[in-house]
Amino acid sequence: MLGDSAAQSSTNQALDGLLGVEHKKSQRDVLVKMRNYMPPEHKRFVEYLENRPYGLRNLVESSTNDVLKSSYNNCITALVQMRTYHIQIVSKYIIVASKGMNEGNYKSLDSKGTGGTSVMPFLKDVRADTETKMIGSRQSKKSWLTIGAVTAVGFAVIFGAVRFLKQK
């Protein structure tokens, strides 16, 4: 039996689907398996985002608009930052905390985390997959652009969810 895992979050997987973040087969297999723990509508929505014939990433890549590309890259950067923060939280509250609770023998967490994976390698691989999705030049240094881009993605996800649910 698996414990709670961020891989079960429809939000994280929806952002991956919306932004066109594809993971290596071993990570993807785990993420797809975790969808069985999502509400059925969330699972269908994530699959809808992943299987669109022409996604957001394709649109941005084909565009000559540098502001659009910068905004997309800012969304990818924000997702990478969130995944970095998640790695820090797992390290602090699961790995380090368990070290004190079981006399320093925390190798078991390295072999299997709450989601059934080798926790730190899995999380780092998912983050690395996300980093590879930058388009063209690196993101802007302006934090307000990141906030605006993430807000735009949030609205796009909500709009997509409403359209998706109306179709059902």
CORZI-V362148 format. One line per field, one symbol per residue. ss: DSSP state (2 for helix, 1 for strand, 0 for the rest). Layout:
BEGIN
ss: ???
END
This chain:
BEGIN
ss: 000002220222222222200000222222222222200222222222220000022222220002222222222222222222222222222222222220000022222000000022222222222220000000000022222222222222222222222220
END
